[in-house]
Amino acid sequence: MPVIELRNGPLEHVVIDGDPGLAPLVFLHGGLGCLAAWGRFPARLAAATGRRALVYSRHGNGGSGPDPEPRTPRYMHEHAQQVLPELLDALGMHRPVLVGHSDGASMALLYASAHPVEAVVGMGPHMYFEDENRVGIENARASYEAGPLAKKMAMVHDDPRGVFDRWSGVWLSPAFRSWSIENDLDVTAPVLMIQGDADEYGSMGQVDAVERAVSGPFRRLVPEGCDHYPHLVCPELVTETVCGFLAEHTEESRSVEAAR
């Protein structure tokens, strides 16, 4: 897997070819995710939109280098404000369409509050800590210790135990109980939020909080019977919705459609 050297160490990444005249898709994975955990979804969405796509693993996840610092409640801010800008500058990717899942959706919103983006697509976003987070993570911990989740994570991470402990440890720490990004956002770009109605890691109040916090065009999709992973459970619906949203709300997509 190709790697790129950043100040905090190497990141594994893949760039999918597409139209260089369109803003690239940049995929930001969840707390237990990585490049490989996205499956075929990035390639599917890149093909459907005609855009280039960047898929990568954050430090400590997948095959990237280790986390350089202990995990703190500000780890999403730190990645969005320090690592992601450095990565995109190094790859010459500007004004992207950010596609974030879970922690990655929160990071996408934080990045878009300080840097130009074409649009933000988030799935299962986290805006503040709530009891549903705690219950979901405690259930995930039980699954990890019992074996099923550990085996699944070992297929895509060099250090699955470290990934799980860093993620669950900070989310279940007393310091995280007051965590929120509600007052940290200043997003004027179009925002699409997708959350299954059976999401095990958060309530629909998280999407409501996103809608209150952003000032640009906003749309939500709530797939029925879907859990925290809509891009894996209903990829066709998600792809179709994202394509329609970008065609409606990005000038470049409207220009491409008009030329066809």
C-alpha positions as CSV (number, residue, x, y, z in Angstrom):
1,M,0.0,0.0,0.0
2,P,1.4,3.5,-0.9
3,V,2.4,5.6,2.1
4,I,3.0,9.3,2.5
5,E,5.4,10.7,5.1
6,L,3.9,13.4,7.3
7,R,5.3,15.2,10.4
8,N,3.7,12.6,12.7
9,G,4.7,9.6,10.6
10,P,3.6,7.6,7.6
11,L,0.0,7.3,6.4
12,E,-1.2,4.5,4.0
13,H,-3.4,5.8,1.3
14,V,-4.9,5.1,-2.1
15,V,-5.9,7.7,-4.8
16,I,-8.6,6.6,-7.2
17,D,-8.5,8.2,-10.6
18,G,-11.2,10.5,-11.8
19,D,-11.8,13.9,-13.5
20,P,-9.1,16.3,-12.3
21,G,-11.5,19.2,-13.0
22,L,-13.8,18.1,-10.2
23,A,-13.2,18.5,-6.5
24,P,-11.9,15.2,-5.1
25,L,-13.7,13.0,-2.7
26,V,-11.8,12.5,0.6
27,F,-12.9,9.6,2.8
28,L,-12.5,10.0,6.6
29,H,-13.1,6.7,8.4
30,G,-14.6,6.0,11.8
31,G,-12.9,5.3,15.1
32,L,-12.5,1.6,14.4
33,G,-12.1,2.0,10.7
34,C,-9.2,2.4,8.2
35,L,-8.6,2.4,4.5
36,A,-9.5,-1.3,4.0
37,A,-12.6,-1.1,6.3
38,W,-14.4,1.1,3.7
39,G,-14.7,-1.9,1.4
40,R,-15.8,-1.2,-2.2
41,F,-17.8,2.0,-1.3
42,P,-15.1,4.6,-2.2
43,A,-14.5,3.1,-5.6
44,R,-18.3,2.9,-6.1
45,L,-18.9,6.5,-5.2
46,A,-15.9,7.7,-7.2
47,A,-17.1,5.9,-10.3
48,A,-20.7,7.2,-9.9
49,T,-19.5,10.9,-9.4
50,G,-16.6,10.7,-11.9
51,R,-14.3,12.2,-9.2
52,R,-10.9,11.3,-7.9
53,A,-10.9,9.9,-4.4
54,L,-8.5,9.8,-1.6
55,V,-8.8,7.0,1.0
56,Y,-6.4,6.7,3.9
57,S,-5.9,5.4,7.4
58,R,-5.2,7.7,10.3
59,H,-2.1,7.2,12.5
60,G,-2.5,4.1,14.6
61,N,-5.1,2.6,12.3
62,G,-4.9,0.1,9.4
63,G,-1.3,0.0,8.1
64,S,-0.4,3.6,8.9
65,G,2.3,4.5,11.4
66,P,1.5,4.5,15.1
67,D,-0.3,7.3,17.0
68,P,2.5,9.8,17.9
69,E,0.7,11.0,21.1
70,P,-1.7,9.6,23.7
71,R,-5.3,9.9,22.7
72,T,-7.1,12.9,24.3
73,P,-10.7,14.2,24.0
74,R,-9.5,16.6,21.4
75,Y,-8.2,14.0,19.0
76,M,-10.8,14.8,16.4
77,H,-10.0,18.5,16.5
78,E,-6.3,17.6,16.2
79,H,-6.7,15.5,13.1
80,A,-9.0,17.9,11.4
81,Q,-6.9,21.0,12.2
82,Q,-3.4,19.6,11.9
83,V,-3.0,16.3,10.1
84,L,-5.7,16.5,7.4
85,P,-4.6,20.0,6.1
86,E,-1.0,18.7,5.9
87,L,-2.1,15.6,4.0
88,L,-4.2,17.4,1.5
89,D,-1.5,20.0,0.9
90,A,1.0,17.3,0.3
91,L,-1.2,15.6,-2.2
92,G,-2.3,18.8,-3.9
93,M,-6.0,18.2,-3.1
94,H,-7.9,21.4,-2.6
95,R,-11.5,22.3,-1.8
96,P,-12.5,18.6,-1.5
97,V,-15.8,16.9,-1.0
98,L,-15.3,15.3,2.5
99,V,-17.0,12.0,3.0
100,G,-16.8,11.1,6.7
101,H,-18.1,8.2,8.8
102,S,-18.7,8.4,12.6
103,D,-15.6,10.1,14.0
104,G,-14.7,11.0,10.5
105,A,-18.0,12.8,10.0
106,S,-17.1,15.0,13.0
107,M,-13.6,15.6,11.6
108,A,-15.1,16.6,8.3
109,L,-17.3,19.2,9.9
110,L,-14.4,20.6,11.9
111,Y,-12.1,20.8,8.8
112,A,-14.9,22.5,6.8
113,S,-15.2,25.1,9.6
114,A,-11.7,26.3,8.9
115,H,-10.9,25.4,5.3
116,P,-12.8,25.7,1.9
117,V,-14.7,22.5,0.9
118,E,-17.0,21.8,-1.9
119,A,-19.4,19.8,0.3
120,V,-19.6,17.6,3.4
121,V,-21.2,14.2,3.5
122,G,-21.4,12.7,7.0
123,M,-22.7,9.3,8.1
124,G,-23.4,8.6,11.8
125,P,-21.9,11.9,13.0
126,H,-21.0,12.7,16.6
127,M,-21.7,16.3,17.8
128,Y,-21.8,15.7,21.6
129,F,-21.5,12.9,24.1
130,E,-24.7,11.1,24.9
131,D,-25.7,7.9,26.8
132,E,-26.3,6.1,23.5
133,N,-22.5,6.5,22.8
134,R,-21.6,4.9,26.1
135,V,-24.0,2.0,25.6
136,G,-22.8,1.3,22.0
137,I,-19.2,1.4,23.0
138,E,-19.7,-0.8,26.0
139,N,-21.5,-3.3,23.8
140,A,-18.6,-3.1,21.3
141,R,-16.1,-3.8,24.1
142,A,-18.0,-6.9,25.1
143,S,-18.0,-8.0,21.4
144,Y,-14.3,-7.4,21.2
145,E,-13.5,-9.4,24.4
146,A,-15.7,-12.2,23.2
147,G,-13.8,-12.5,20.0
148,P,-16.0,-11.6,17.0
149,L,-15.1,-7.9,16.7
150,A,-11.4,-8.7,17.5
151,K,-11.3,-11.1,14.6
152,K,-12.9,-8.7,12.2
153,M,-10.5,-5.9,13.2
154,A,-7.5,-8.1,12.9
155,M,-8.3,-8.5,9.2
156,V,-7.7,-4.8,8.5
157,H,-5.5,-3.3,11.3
158,D,-1.8,-4.0,12.1
159,D,-2.6,-3.3,15.8
160,P,-6.3,-4.1,16.3
161,R,-6.0,-4.2,20.1
162,G,-4.4,-0.8,20.2
163,V,-7.0,0.7,17.8
164,F,-9.8,-0.6,20.0
165,D,-8.3,0.4,23.3
166,R,-7.4,4.0,22.2
167,W,-10.9,4.5,20.8
168,S,-13.0,3.0,23.6
169,G,-10.7,4.3,26.3
170,V,-11.1,8.0,25.4
171,W,-14.8,7.7,24.7
172,L,-15.5,6.0,28.0
173,S,-13.2,8.3,30.0
174,P,-14.8,10.8,32.5
175,A,-13.1,13.6,30.6
176,F,-15.2,12.8,27.5
177,R,-18.6,13.2,29.2
178,S,-18.6,16.9,28.4
179,W,-17.2,16.6,24.9
180,S,-19.0,18.6,22.2
181,I,-18.2,20.3,18.9
182,E,-21.5,22.1,18.7
183,N,-20.0,25.5,19.4
184,D,-16.9,24.9,17.3
185,L,-18.5,24.7,13.8
186,D,-18.7,27.4,11.2
187,V,-19.8,25.5,8.1
188,T,-21.3,27.3,5.1
189,A,-20.7,24.6,2.5
190,P,-23.6,22.2,1.6
191,V,-24.0,19.4,4.1
192,L,-25.6,16.0,3.7
193,M,-26.0,13.9,6.8
194,I,-27.0,10.2,6.7
195,Q,-27.9,8.2,9.8
196,G,-29.7,4.8,10.0
197,D,-32.8,4.7,12.2
198,A,-31.2,1.8,14.0
199,D,-27.8,3.4,14.6
200,E,-26.3,1.8,17.7
201,Y,-23.8,4.6,18.5
202,G,-26.0,7.7,18.6
203,S,-29.5,9.2,18.5
204,M,-31.1,11.3,15.8
205,G,-30.4,14.2,18.0
206,Q,-26.8,14.2,16.6
207,V,-28.1,15.0,13.1
208,D,-30.5,17.6,14.6
209,A,-27.4,19.2,16.2
210,V,-25.6,19.3,12.9
211,E,-28.5,21.0,11.2
212,R,-28.6,23.7,13.9
213,A,-24.9,24.3,13.7
214,V,-24.4,24.7,9.9
215,S,-25.6,27.6,7.8
216,G,-25.4,26.3,4.3
217,P,-27.7,24.0,2.4
218,F,-28.6,21.0,4.5
219,R,-30.2,17.6,3.8
220,R,-30.6,14.4,5.8
221,L,-31.2,10.8,4.8
222,V,-32.5,8.3,7.4
223,P,-32.4,4.7,5.9
224,E,-34.9,2.4,7.6
225,G,-33.6,-0.6,9.5
226,C,-30.0,0.6,9.0
227,D,-27.3,0.6,11.7
228,H,-24.2,2.8,12.1
229,Y,-22.8,1.7,8.7
230,P,-25.1,2.9,5.9
231,H,-22.4,2.8,3.3
232,L,-22.0,-0.9,3.9
233,V,-25.7,-1.8,4.6
234,C,-27.3,0.2,1.7
235,P,-24.5,1.4,-0.5
236,E,-26.8,1.9,-3.6
237,L,-29.1,4.2,-1.7
238,V,-26.2,6.2,-0.2
239,T,-24.4,6.5,-3.6
240,E,-27.6,7.6,-5.3
241,T,-28.3,10.2,-2.6
242,V,-24.8,11.6,-2.6
243,C,-24.7,11.9,-6.4
244,G,-28.0,13.7,-6.3
245,F,-26.9,16.0,-3.5
246,L,-23.7,17.0,-5.3
247,A,-25.4,17.5,-8.6
248,E,-27.9,19.9,-6.9
249,H,-25.5,21.8,-4.6
250,T,-22.1,22.0,-6.3
251,E,-21.6,24.4,-9.2
252,E,-19.0,22.1,-10.9
253,S,-21.4,19.2,-11.0
254,R,-24.1,21.3,-12.5
255,S,-21.7,22.4,-15.2
256,V,-20.7,18.8,-16.0
257,E,-24.3,17.7,-16.2
258,A,-25.1,20.7,-18.5
259,A,-22.3,19.7,-20.8
260,R,-23.5,16.2,-21.2
